[in-house]
């Protein structure tokens, strides 16, 4: 059975925070926390009875120091320890989970910041995955439309402009499913630059819609 060896640093003891970027001589970025002297009469709870240092150095060998620095600086700026005792008690009290009566401790300090970063990363990953699923469905619609358009074009050439009503309805159904109620055609705008401009605007409307819903964008290379 493993012992819990985590260290807890109260935010009220942090006097300042400083970031040092990694360089060719350093294996990772560093964050230095300058500390206030321990208040007189406070019970010693640390692993050492005394220390000659008044700072803590955090090393990020795998990156992430920039985001941690911003989040931790934001947490220090809230001055939560200066709130009233009742406010502190209510904010640090256990909370009920949504799906059960199990009491869950509220994450605080560095562990809480790391948990929030992990949760944000997980939500971002889910959002991006959902956006690509929507894009895949859109591409399937587009693939079917291209096949249908090719078939209709071939029939128009063979029958000299005659196609069945079922094929016309099917084609318009695909357009409506993509949000195109009045498609741009050469018969409307001719073969001038205005036709290509309107066609580009219509394609932009179709493709940007799902991306704006998910607030995600990807480069053409991706």
Order of alpha helices (4+ residues) and beta strands (2+ residues): beta-beta-beta-alpha-alpha-beta-beta-alpha-alpha-alpha-alpha
